[in-house]
Amino acid sequence: MKKTAVSTLIGAVVLAASSAASAYEAGDIIVRAGIASVQPNETMEAGSTLDTLNGGLGNNEQLGITASYMLTDKLGLELLAATPFKHDITSNGAKIGETKHLPPTLSLQYYPMDNQSAVQPYVGVGVNYTTFFSEESTLGNLKLDDSWGLAAQAGVDYAVSDNVVLNAAVWYIDIDSDASLNGADIGTVALDPWVYMVGVGYKY
């Protein structure tokens, strides 16, 4: 009886997975949303004021949204967006300021699996533009310049229906910003964050 029940359950799961295959095709649009966490892997320009201050940036979580347009059954073009990330700026572990930023990223994606598979992993490379704003510091007038850089990503969709997917993704983004305090250059910050996102998606 137990073997029959287990066999029935396995069969039901396999049938559900096959019936919920995420068949991505040219022209499809996949919109994903979830919690995105930006975790800077920052380094400061050696010998700079920032280096002397032992500066750092904290992690932050916000709403992340991506939209992918399938150019072919295998290739997609994705735009990553989010609500503004807010990071504490620290010196020797103590908060001395904060900044906000938006990191829109455009990536070309490759989906290697058959378009009838319920599991759709993908990888991508692209370009990132990060704009900083609302900088504040107890040390004076802080300014962080905007940044252009390369980005790489990997992710996976799991279809729970013909149109709905569960998603997990990670990006590594090259972000370098020149910093100034009261108009004087204080060095370059290489944020180079890892960005993690988990959420749900819908295929149109």
Contacts in CASP RR format, 6 or more apart in sequence:
PFRMAT RR
TARGET T0000
AUTHOR 0000-0000-0000
METHOD contacts of the structure
MODEL  1
MKKTAVSTLIGAVVLAASSAASAYEAGDIIVRAGIASVQPNETMEAGSTL
DTLNGGLGNNEQLGITASYMLTDKLGLELLAATPFKHDITSNGAKIGETK
HLPPTLSLQYYPMDNQSAVQPYVGVGVNYTTFFSEESTLGNLKLDDSWGL
AAQAGVDYAVSDNVVLNAAVWYIDIDSDASLNGADIGTVALDPWVYMVGV
GYKY
17 118 0 8 1.000
17 159 0 8 1.000
18 118 0 8 1.000
20 118 0 8 1.000
20 159 0 8 1.000
20 160 0 8 1.000
20 161 0 8 1.000
20 162 0 8 1.000
21 116 0 8 1.000
21 117 0 8 1.000
21 118 0 8 1.000
21 159 0 8 1.000
21 162 0 8 1.000
22 115 0 8 1.000
22 117 0 8 1.000
22 118 0 8 1.000
22 120 0 8 1.000
22 157 0 8 1.000
22 158 0 8 1.000
22 159 0 8 1.000
22 162 0 8 1.000
22 165 0 8 1.000
22 203 0 8 1.000
23 115 0 8 1.000
23 116 0 8 1.000
23 162 0 8 1.000
24 30 0 8 1.000
24 70 0 8 1.000
24 73 0 8 1.000
24 111 0 8 1.000
24 115 0 8 1.000
24 120 0 8 1.000
24 203 0 8 1.000
25 70 0 8 1.000
25 73 0 8 1.000
25 115 0 8 1.000
26 70 0 8 1.000
26 71 0 8 1.000
26 72 0 8 1.000
26 73 0 8 1.000
27 69 0 8 1.000
27 70 0 8 1.000
27 71 0 8 1.000
28 69 0 8 1.000
28 70 0 8 1.000
28 203 0 8 1.000
28 204 0 8 1.000
29 67 0 8 1.000
29 68 0 8 1.000
29 69 0 8 1.000
29 70 0 8 1.000
29 203 0 8 1.000
29 204 0 8 1.000
30 67 0 8 1.000
30 68 0 8 1.000
30 70 0 8 1.000
30 157 0 8 1.000
30 165 0 8 1.000
30 201 0 8 1.000
30 202 0 8 1.000
30 203 0 8 1.000
30 204 0 8 1.000
31 65 0 8 1.000
31 66 0 8 1.000
31 67 0 8 1.000
31 68 0 8 1.000
31 201 0 8 1.000
31 202 0 8 1.000
31 204 0 8 1.000
32 65 0 8 1.000
32 66 0 8 1.000
32 67 0 8 1.000
32 68 0 8 1.000
32 157 0 8 1.000
32 165 0 8 1.000
32 167 0 8 1.000
32 169 0 8 1.000
32 197 0 8 1.000
32 199 0 8 1.000
32 200 0 8 1.000
32 201 0 8 1.000
32 202 0 8 1.000
33 63 0 8 1.000
33 64 0 8 1.000
33 65 0 8 1.000
33 66 0 8 1.000
33 199 0 8 1.000
33 200 0 8 1.000
33 201 0 8 1.000
34 63 0 8 1.000
34 64 0 8 1.000
34 65 0 8 1.000
34 167 0 8 1.000
34 197 0 8 1.000
34 198 0 8 1.000
34 199 0 8 1.000
34 200 0 8 1.000
35 61 0 8 1.000
35 62 0 8 1.000
35 63 0 8 1.000
35 64 0 8 1.000
35 197 0 8 1.000
35 198 0 8 1.000
35 199 0 8 1.000
36 61 0 8 1.000
36 62 0 8 1.000
36 63 0 8 1.000
36 64 0 8 1.000
36 82 0 8 1.000
36 195 0 8 1.000
36 196 0 8 1.000
36 197 0 8 1.000
37 59 0 8 1.000
37 60 0 8 1.000
37 61 0 8 1.000
37 195 0 8 1.000
37 196 0 8 1.000
37 197 0 8 1.000
38 59 0 8 1.000
38 60 0 8 1.000
38 61 0 8 1.000
38 62 0 8 1.000
38 85 0 8 1.000
38 87 0 8 1.000
38 103 0 8 1.000
38 193 0 8 1.000
38 194 0 8 1.000
38 195 0 8 1.000
39 59 0 8 1.000
39 193 0 8 1.000
39 194 0 8 1.000
39 195 0 8 1.000
39 196 0 8 1.000
40 56 0 8 1.000
40 57 0 8 1.000
40 58 0 8 1.000
40 59 0 8 1.000
40 87 0 8 1.000
40 191 0 8 1.000
40 192 0 8 1.000
40 193 0 8 1.000
41 191 0 8 1.000
41 192 0 8 1.000
41 193 0 8 1.000
41 194 0 8 1.000
42 55 0 8 1.000
42 56 0 8 1.000
42 57 0 8 1.000
42 189 0 8 1.000
42 190 0 8 1.000
42 191 0 8 1.000
42 192 0 8 1.000
42 193 0 8 1.000
43 190 0 8 1.000
43 192 0 8 1.000
44 50 0 8 1.000
44 51 0 8 1.000
44 54 0 8 1.000
44 55 0 8 1.000
44 56 0 8 1.000
44 187 0 8 1.000
44 188 0 8 1.000
44 189 0 8 1.000
44 190 0 8 1.000
45 51 0 8 1.000
45 187 0 8 1.000
45 188 0 8 1.000
45 189 0 8 1.000
45 190 0 8 1.000
48 186 0 8 1.000
48 187 0 8 1.000
48 188 0 8 1.000
49 181 0 8 1.000
49 186 0 8 1.000
49 187 0 8 1.000
50 179 0 8 1.000
50 186 0 8 1.000
50 187 0 8 1.000
50 188 0 8 1.000
50 189 0 8 1.000
51 187 0 8 1.000
53 91 0 8 1.000
53 92 0 8 1.000
53 96 0 8 1.000
54 91 0 8 1.000
54 92 0 8 1.000
54 93 0 8 1.000
55 89 0 8 1.000
55 90 0 8 1.000
55 91 0 8 1.000
55 92 0 8 1.000
56 89 0 8 1.000
56 90 0 8 1.000
56 91 0 8 1.000
56 93 0 8 1.000
57 87 0 8 1.000
57 88 0 8 1.000
57 89 0 8 1.000
57 90 0 8 1.000
57 99 0 8 1.000
57 189 0 8 1.000
57 191 0 8 1.000
58 87 0 8 1.000
58 88 0 8 1.000
58 90 0 8 1.000
59 87 0 8 1.000
60 85 0 8 1.000
60 86 0 8 1.000
60 87 0 8 1.000
62 82 0 8 1.000
62 83 0 8 1.000
62 84 0 8 1.000
62 85 0 8 1.000
63 82 0 8 1.000
63 83 0 8 1.000
64 80 0 8 1.000
64 81 0 8 1.000
64 82 0 8 1.000
64 83 0 8 1.000
64 197 0 8 1.000
65 80 0 8 1.000
65 81 0 8 1.000
65 82 0 8 1.000
66 78 0 8 1.000
66 79 0 8 1.000
66 80 0 8 1.000
66 81 0 8 1.000
66 169 0 8 1.000
66 197 0 8 1.000
67 78 0 8 1.000
67 79 0 8 1.000
67 81 0 8 1.000
68 76 0 8 1.000
68 77 0 8 1.000
68 78 0 8 1.000
68 109 0 8 1.000
69 76 0 8 1.000
69 77 0 8 1.000
69 78 0 8 1.000
70 76 0 8 1.000
71 77 0 8 1.000
73 111 0 8 1.000
73 115 0 8 1.000
74 110 0 8 1.000
74 111 0 8 1.000
74 112 0 8 1.000
75 108 0 8 1.000
75 109 0 8 1.000
75 110 0 8 1.000
75 111 0 8 1.000
76 108 0 8 1.000
76 109 0 8 1.000
76 110 0 8 1.000
76 111 0 8 1.000
77 106 0 8 1.000
77 107 0 8 1.000
77 108 0 8 1.000
77 109 0 8 1.000
78 106 0 8 1.000
78 107 0 8 1.000
78 108 0 8 1.000
78 109 0 8 1.000
78 124 0 8 1.000
78 153 0 8 1.000
79 104 0 8 1.000
79 105 0 8 1.000
79 106 0 8 1.000
80 103 0 8 1.000
80 104 0 8 1.000
80 105 0 8 1.000
80 106 0 8 1.000
80 107 0 8 1.000
80 171 0 8 1.000
81 102 0 8 1.000
81 104 0 8 1.000
82 102 0 8 1.000
82 103 0 8 1.000
84 100 0 8 1.000
84 101 0 8 1.000
84 102 0 8 1.000
84 133 0 8 1.000
85 100 0 8 1.000
85 101 0 8 1.000
85 102 0 8 1.000
85 103 0 8 1.000
86 98 0 8 1.000
86 99 0 8 1.000
86 100 0 8 1.000
87 98 0 8 1.000
87 99 0 8 1.000
87 100 0 8 1.000
87 101 0 8 1.000
88 95 0 8 1.000
88 97 0 8 1.000
88 98 0 8 1.000
89 95 0 8 1.000
89 96 0 8 1.000
89 97 0 8 1.000
89 98 0 8 1.000
89 99 0 8 1.000
89 137 0 8 1.000
89 142 0 8 1.000
90 96 0 8 1.000
96 137 0 8 1.000
96 138 0 8 1.000
96 139 0 8 1.000
97 135 0 8 1.000
97 136 0 8 1.000
97 137 0 8 1.000
97 138 0 8 1.000
97 142 0 8 1.000
98 134 0 8 1.000
98 135 0 8 1.000
98 136 0 8 1.000
99 132 0 8 1.000
99 133 0 8 1.000
99 134 0 8 1.000
99 135 0 8 1.000
99 136 0 8 1.000
99 142 0 8 1.000
99 144 0 8 1.000
100 132 0 8 1.000
100 133 0 8 1.000
100 134 0 8 1.000
101 130 0 8 1.000
101 131 0 8 1.000
101 132 0 8 1.000
101 133 0 8 1.000
101 144 0 8 1.000
102 130 0 8 1.000
102 131 0 8 1.000
102 133 0 8 1.000
103 128 0 8 1.000
103 129 0 8 1.000
103 130 0 8 1.000
103 173 0 8 1.000
103 175 0 8 1.000
103 195 0 8 1.000
104 128 0 8 1.000
104 129 0 8 1.000
105 126 0 8 1.000
105 127 0 8 1.000
105 128 0 8 1.000
105 129 0 8 1.000
105 151 0 8 1.000
105 171 0 8 1.000
105 173 0 8 1.000
106 126 0 8 1.000
106 127 0 8 1.000
107 124 0 8 1.000
107 125 0 8 1.000
107 126 0 8 1.000
107 127 0 8 1.000
107 151 0 8 1.000
107 153 0 8 1.000
108 124 0 8 1.000
108 125 0 8 1.000
108 126 0 8 1.000
109 122 0 8 1.000
109 123 0 8 1.000
109 124 0 8 1.000
109 153 0 8 1.000
110 122 0 8 1.000
110 123 0 8 1.000
110 124 0 8 1.000
111 120 0 8 1.000
111 121 0 8 1.000
111 122 0 8 1.000
112 121 0 8 1.000
112 122 0 8 1.000
113 119 0 8 1.000
113 120 0 8 1.000
113 121 0 8 1.000
118 158 0 8 1.000
118 159 0 8 1.000
119 156 0 8 1.000
119 157 0 8 1.000
119 158 0 8 1.000
119 159 0 8 1.000
120 156 0 8 1.000
120 157 0 8 1.000
120 158 0 8 1.000
120 159 0 8 1.000
120 165 0 8 1.000
121 154 0 8 1.000
121 155 0 8 1.000
121 156 0 8 1.000
121 157 0 8 1.000
122 154 0 8 1.000
122 155 0 8 1.000
122 156 0 8 1.000
122 157 0 8 1.000
123 152 0 8 1.000
123 153 0 8 1.000
123 154 0 8 1.000
123 155 0 8 1.000
124 152 0 8 1.000
124 153 0 8 1.000
124 154 0 8 1.000
125 150 0 8 1.000
125 151 0 8 1.000
125 152 0 8 1.000
125 153 0 8 1.000
126 150 0 8 1.000
126 151 0 8 1.000
126 152 0 8 1.000
127 148 0 8 1.000
127 149 0 8 1.000
127 150 0 8 1.000
127 151 0 8 1.000
128 147 0 8 1.000
128 148 0 8 1.000
128 149 0 8 1.000
128 150 0 8 1.000
128 151 0 8 1.000
128 173 0 8 1.000
128 174 0 8 1.000
128 175 0 8 1.000
129 146 0 8 1.000
129 147 0 8 1.000
129 148 0 8 1.000
129 149 0 8 1.000
130 146 0 8 1.000
130 147 0 8 1.000
130 173 0 8 1.000
130 175 0 8 1.000
130 177 0 8 1.000
130 191 0 8 1.000
131 146 0 8 1.000
132 144 0 8 1.000
132 145 0 8 1.000
132 146 0 8 1.000
132 177 0 8 1.000
135 142 0 8 1.000
135 143 0 8 1.000
135 144 0 8 1.000
136 142 0 8 1.000
137 181 0 8 1.000
139 181 0 8 1.000
140 181 0 8 1.000
140 182 0 8 1.000
141 181 0 8 1.000
141 182 0 8 1.000
141 183 0 8 1.000
142 179 0 8 1.000
142 180 0 8 1.000
142 181 0 8 1.000
143 179 0 8 1.000
143 180 0 8 1.000
143 181 0 8 1.000
143 183 0 8 1.000
144 177 0 8 1.000
144 178 0 8 1.000
144 179 0 8 1.000
144 189 0 8 1.000
145 177 0 8 1.000
145 178 0 8 1.000
145 179 0 8 1.000
145 180 0 8 1.000
146 177 0 8 1.000
147 175 0 8 1.000
147 176 0 8 1.000
147 177 0 8 1.000
147 191 0 8 1.000
149 173 0 8 1.000
149 174 0 8 1.000
149 175 0 8 1.000
149 176 0 8 1.000
150 173 0 8 1.000
150 174 0 8 1.000
151 171 0 8 1.000
151 172 0 8 1.000
151 173 0 8 1.000
151 174 0 8 1.000
152 171 0 8 1.000
152 172 0 8 1.000
153 169 0 8 1.000
153 170 0 8 1.000
153 171 0 8 1.000
153 172 0 8 1.000
154 169 0 8 1.000
154 170 0 8 1.000
155 167 0 8 1.000
155 168 0 8 1.000
155 169 0 8 1.000
155 170 0 8 1.000
156 167 0 8 1.000
156 168 0 8 1.000
156 169 0 8 1.000
157 165 0 8 1.000
157 166 0 8 1.000
157 167 0 8 1.000
157 201 0 8 1.000
158 165 0 8 1.000
158 166 0 8 1.000
158 167 0 8 1.000
159 165 0 8 1.000
160 166 0 8 1.000
162 203 0 8 1.000
163 202 0 8 1.000
163 203 0 8 1.000
163 204 0 8 1.000
164 200 0 8 1.000
164 201 0 8 1.000
164 202 0 8 1.000
164 203 0 8 1.000
165 200 0 8 1.000
165 201 0 8 1.000
165 202 0 8 1.000
165 203 0 8 1.000
166 199 0 8 1.000
166 200 0 8 1.000
166 201 0 8 1.000
167 197 0 8 1.000
167 198 0 8 1.000
167 199 0 8 1.000
167 200 0 8 1.000
167 201 0 8 1.000
168 197 0 8 1.000
168 198 0 8 1.000
168 199 0 8 1.000
169 196 0 8 1.000
169 197 0 8 1.000
169 198 0 8 1.000
170 194 0 8 1.000
170 195 0 8 1.000
170 196 0 8 1.000
170 197 0 8 1.000
171 194 0 8 1.000
171 195 0 8 1.000
172 192 0 8 1.000
172 193 0 8 1.000
172 194 0 8 1.000
172 195 0 8 1.000
173 191 0 8 1.000
173 192 0 8 1.000
173 193 0 8 1.000
173 195 0 8 1.000
174 192 0 8 1.000
175 190 0 8 1.000
175 191 0 8 1.000
175 192 0 8 1.000
175 193 0 8 1.000
176 188 0 8 1.000
176 189 0 8 1.000
176 190 0 8 1.000
176 191 0 8 1.000
176 192 0 8 1.000
177 188 0 8 1.000
177 189 0 8 1.000
177 191 0 8 1.000
178 185 0 8 1.000
178 187 0 8 1.000
178 188 0 8 1.000
178 189 0 8 1.000
179 185 0 8 1.000
179 186 0 8 1.000
179 187 0 8 1.000
179 188 0 8 1.000
179 189 0 8 1.000
180 186 0 8 1.000
END
